[in-house]
Amino acid sequence: MTPADQTVHFVVPSDIDATPSGGNVYDRHVIDRLGVVGRVPAEHPVAGAWPHPSPADLDRLDQALAALPDRATVVVDGLIGSAAPAVLARHQRLRLILLMHMPLSTPEEAEALRSVSAVVTTSQWTRRLVSSWYAYRGDRVHVAEPGVDARPIHPGTAAGTQLICVAAVTPVKGQDILVDALATLTDLEWTLDCAGPLDRDPAYVDALRKQIDAAGLTDRIVLGGVRTHWNGDLLCLASRGETYGMVIGEALAQGMPVVAADVGGVPEALGRGGLLVPPDDPASFARAVRSWLTDPHVRADLRTAALTRRSSLTGWDETVRRFAAAL
């Protein structure tokens, strides 16, 4: 390959390093490690209210693509590309690849897929959706699951009372389901640390605070905001939707068991490293957490399962190799 052939252009949201999200973290790891496979990344941040762009946002994207050389390999983050089909259609001289973190399931996304050479998804679950919802050719949809950085094992406390939820505080992450579940466990000792951004949906955060107060749990549940480092005894993830669940891998990497809603790509991330419960079901979530808190054998078994799953996790270099193979 010539140096130009080796270059992979990445069109990403301009907040890639400012806003903590699974998609932004994934993009950053792939871009920074692409040299492992002999490719040269070129980053093109595009400001905008993605995936709900204004005309000015679309103009910025158009200008960014127009500046790239013919036949350049261009990976467009799905938040941007899935919301800009008309712009992608104007740049068929480029080899466009859509990196789809979370399907938007919109007519615009279906139209955008007609303009790209291939799609890279972050889970088999998303791959199946793209192929079935949009009747997109299966041989053009590739999977590069998120990796995980090595972490020291966190042994946890004997009683397992330190529960943690690591997710943006939004309806899709289901913290309200957790509150309803834990409100039935006040006879037991536990605390819940909700670590994640509080600025994505202020109305939901306000309603959640009121829910916590009404349940009498203000001394047990903390909405602590973004955390660079976190740990606990049990990760609780009650999401209403997940394409993969990168935080699950991060928990398992330190030997922390997980109780999670059985949605989307969560089973792929979890493997046998924890418990799956039906989505949007506080009673089932409460039963799983109660068994964890009251039965030392359950805690021991789940900690063993998490450590076993930890040994099979792959790093980000493997993600990049799979990503490059898709290119």
C-alpha positions in Angstrom: 0.0 0.0 0.0 1.0 3.6 -0.6 0.8 5.9 2.5 -2.4 7.3 1.0 -3.9 3.8 0.8 -3.0 3.1 4.4 -4.9 6.2 5.7 -8.3 5.7 7.3 -10.3 8.9 7.7 -12.6 9.0 10.7 -15.5 11.4 10.8 -16.5 11.6 14.4 -18.5 13.9 16.7 -16.5 16.9 17.9 -17.2 16.0 21.6 -15.4 12.6 21.2 -13.1 13.4 24.1 -15.4 15.7 26.1 -18.5 13.5 26.4 -18.2 10.1 28.1 -20.2 7.6 26.1 -19.6 4.0 24.8 -19.5 5.2 21.2 -16.9 7.9 21.9 -14.7 5.6 23.9 -14.9 3.0 21.2 -14.0 5.5 18.5 -11.0 6.9 20.5 -9.6 3.4 21.1 -9.8 2.4 17.5 -8.4 5.6 16.2 -5.5 5.6 18.6 -4.6 2.0 18.1 -5.0 1.7 14.3 -1.2 1.8 13.9 -1.1 -1.7 15.4 -2.3 -3.0 12.1 -0.2 -0.7 9.9 -3.0 1.8 9.1 -2.7 5.5 9.5 -5.7 7.3 11.1 -6.8 10.8 10.2 -9.4 12.3 12.5 -12.1 14.7 11.3 -14.3 16.0 14.2 -17.6 17.5 13.1 -19.6 19.7 15.5 -23.3 19.2 15.6 -26.3 18.1 17.5 -25.9 14.5 16.3 -28.1 12.5 15.6 -30.4 15.5 15.2 -28.4 17.8 13.0 -29.3 21.3 11.9 -28.7 22.5 8.4 -25.5 24.1 9.5 -24.3 20.8 11.0 -25.0 19.1 7.7 -23.1 21.8 5.9 -20.1 21.2 8.1 -20.2 17.5 7.4 -20.5 18.1 3.6 -17.4 20.4 3.7 -15.4 17.8 5.7 -16.2 15.1 3.2 -15.6 17.4 0.2 -12.0 18.0 1.4 -11.0 14.3 1.3 -9.3 12.7 -1.8 -11.1 10.5 -4.2 -11.5 6.8 -3.2 -10.3 7.6 0.4 -11.5 5.1 3.0 -13.8 7.1 5.3 -15.3 5.7 8.5 -18.3 7.8 9.5 -19.6 7.4 13.1 -23.2 6.2 13.0 -24.5 9.2 15.1 -23.4 11.3 12.2 -23.8 9.2 9.1 -27.2 7.6 10.0 -28.6 11.1 10.3 -27.2 12.5 7.1 -28.2 10.4 4.1 -28.3 13.2 1.6 -24.8 14.3 2.5 -23.4 10.8 2.1 -25.1 10.4 -1.2 -23.3 13.4 -2.6 -19.9 11.8 -1.8 -20.0 8.4 -3.6 -16.4 9.1 -4.9 -15.3 8.1 -1.4 -15.3 4.6 0.1 -17.7 5.3 2.9 -18.0 2.9 5.9 -20.6 3.4 8.6 -19.6 2.6 12.1 -22.9 1.8 13.8 -22.9 1.8 17.6 -26.6 2.1 18.3 -29.1 1.7 15.4 -31.4 4.7 15.1 -34.1 2.7 13.3 -35.2 5.7 11.2 -36.0 6.1 7.5 -32.9 8.4 7.3 -30.7 5.6 8.5 -32.2 3.2 5.9 -31.4 5.7 3.2 -27.9 6.3 4.5 -27.1 2.6 4.2 -27.6 2.8 0.5 -24.6 5.1 0.2 -22.0 3.2 2.1 -19.7 0.3 1.0 -20.0 -1.5 4.3 -21.2 -1.3 7.9 -19.1 -2.1 11.0 -21.2 -2.9 14.1 -20.1 -3.4 17.7 -22.1 -6.6 18.4 -23.6 -9.6 16.6 -27.0 -8.4 17.8 -26.6 -5.1 15.9 -25.4 -7.0 12.9 -28.5 -9.1 12.8 -30.7 -6.0 13.2 -29.0 -4.3 10.3 -29.4 -7.3 8.1 -33.1 -8.0 9.0 -34.5 -4.5 9.5 -32.9 -3.0 6.4 -32.4 -6.2 4.3 -28.8 -5.1 4.1 -26.4 -7.7 2.6 -25.0 -9.8 5.4 -21.6 -10.0 3.8 -21.3 -6.2 4.0 -22.0 -6.0 7.7 -19.0 -6.7 10.0 -18.6 -7.0 13.7 -15.7 -5.6 15.9 -16.8 -6.0 19.5 -15.4 -3.6 22.0 -12.3 -4.6 23.8 -11.4 -4.0 27.4 -8.3 -2.7 29.2 -6.7 -5.0 31.7 -7.6 -4.2 35.3 -6.5 -5.4 38.7 -9.0 -7.8 40.4 -11.2 -6.0 42.9 -12.1 -8.5 45.6 -15.2 -6.7 46.8 -16.6 -6.8 50.4 -17.7 -10.0 52.1 -21.3 -8.9 52.3 -21.5 -7.5 48.8 -23.5 -4.5 49.8 -21.9 -1.9 47.6 -24.0 -1.9 44.4 -23.0 0.3 41.5 -24.6 1.4 38.2 -22.3 3.0 35.7 -24.3 4.7 32.9 -25.6 8.0 31.8 -28.7 8.9 33.8 -31.3 8.7 31.1 -34.5 6.7 30.6 -32.8 4.1 28.3 -30.4 3.2 31.1 -33.3 2.4 33.5 -32.2 3.8 36.8 -35.9 4.3 37.6 -36.2 0.5 37.4 -33.4 0.1 39.8 -35.0 2.4 42.3 -38.3 0.5 42.1 -36.4 -2.8 42.6 -34.3 -1.6 45.5 -37.3 0.0 47.2 -38.5 -3.5 48.0 -35.2 -4.4 49.6 -35.1 -2.0 52.5 -34.9 -4.8 55.0 -31.4 -5.5 53.8 -28.1 -3.6 54.0 -27.0 -2.0 50.7 -26.0 1.2 49.0 -26.2 2.1 45.3 -23.7 4.4 43.6 -25.1 5.7 40.2 -22.0 6.9 38.4 -22.6 8.6 35.1 -23.4 11.9 33.4 -26.3 13.9 34.8 -26.7 16.4 32.0 -28.1 14.2 29.2 -31.8 14.4 30.4 -32.3 16.9 33.2 -36.0 16.3 33.4 -35.4 12.5 33.9 -32.7 13.2 36.6 -35.1 15.5 38.4 -37.9 12.9 38.3 -35.4 10.2 39.5 -34.4 12.3 42.5 -38.1 12.7 43.4 -38.6 9.0 43.0 -35.6 8.2 45.3 -36.9 10.7 47.9 -40.5 9.3 47.7 -39.1 5.8 48.3 -37.1 7.0 51.4 -33.8 6.0 49.8 -31.9 9.3 49.8 -29.4 8.0 52.3 -28.8 4.8 50.2 -28.7 5.9 46.6 -26.2 8.5 45.3 -26.3 10.2 41.9 -22.6 10.8 41.8 -22.0 12.0 38.2 -19.1 11.0 36.0 -16.4 9.0 37.6 -13.0 8.3 36.1 -12.4 5.3 38.4 -15.1 3.2 40.0 -15.6 -0.1 41.7 -18.1 -1.9 43.9 -19.4 -5.4 44.7 -22.0 -5.8 42.0 -22.7 -3.9 38.8 -26.5 -3.4 38.3 -27.5 -2.4 34.8 -31.3 -2.2 34.1 -31.0 -0.7 30.6 -34.0 -0.7 28.3 -31.7 -1.0 25.4 -28.0 -1.8 24.8 -26.1 -2.7 21.6 -23.4 -4.3 23.7 -22.7 -2.8 27.2 -19.1 -1.8 27.4 -19.3 -1.2 31.1 -20.1 -4.9 31.6 -16.7 -5.8 30.2 -15.1 -3.1 32.4 -16.7 -4.7 35.5 -15.8 -8.2 34.5 -12.2 -7.1 33.8 -11.9 -6.5 37.5 -13.7 -9.6 38.5 -17.0 -7.8 39.5 -20.2 -9.8 38.9 -23.1 -8.3 37.0 -26.9 -8.3 37.2 -28.2 -6.9 33.9 -31.4 -6.7 31.9 -31.5 -9.2 29.0 -31.6 -6.6 26.2 -29.7 -6.2 22.9 -26.1 -7.2 22.9 -25.9 -7.5 26.7 -25.7 -11.4 26.7 -22.7 -11.1 24.3 -20.9 -8.9 26.7 -21.8 -10.8 29.9 -21.3 -14.3 28.7 -21.7 -16.4 31.9 -20.2 -13.7 34.2 -23.5 -12.7 35.9 -27.2 -12.9 35.9 -29.7 -11.8 33.2 -33.1 -10.7 34.2 -36.1 -9.7 32.0 -36.1 -6.0 30.9 -38.3 -3.4 32.5 -39.1 -5.8 35.4 -38.3 -4.4 38.8 -39.6 -7.4 40.6 -37.2 -9.8 38.8 -34.3 -7.4 39.3 -35.1 -7.2 43.0 -35.1 -11.0 43.3 -31.7 -11.3 41.7 -30.2 -8.6 44.0 -31.9 -10.2 47.1 -30.3 -13.5 46.3 -26.9 -11.8 45.9 -27.3 -10.0 49.2 -28.7 -12.9 51.3 -26.9 -16.0 50.0 -23.1 -16.2 50.4 -23.0 -19.2 48.0 -24.6 -17.1 45.3 -22.0 -14.4 45.8 -19.2 -16.9 45.7 -20.6 -18.5 42.5 -21.1 -15.2 40.8 -17.6 -14.0 41.7 -16.1 -17.2 40.3 -18.2 -16.8 37.1 -17.0 -13.2 36.7 -13.4 -14.3 37.1 -13.9 -17.1 34.5 -15.4 -14.6 32.1 -12.5 -12.2 32.8 -10.0 -14.7 31.5 -11.8 -14.8 28.1 -12.1 -11.1 27.5 -10.1 -9.6 24.6 -8.2 -6.3 24.5 -8.6 -3.3 22.2 -5.8 -4.5 19.9 -8.0 -7.4 19.0 -10.9 -5.1 18.3 -8.7 -3.0 16.0 -7.6 -6.1 14.1 -11.2 -7.1 13.5 -12.0 -3.5 12.5 -9.1 -3.4 10.1 -10.2 -6.7 8.6 -13.6 -5.2 7.9 -11.9 -2.3 6.1 
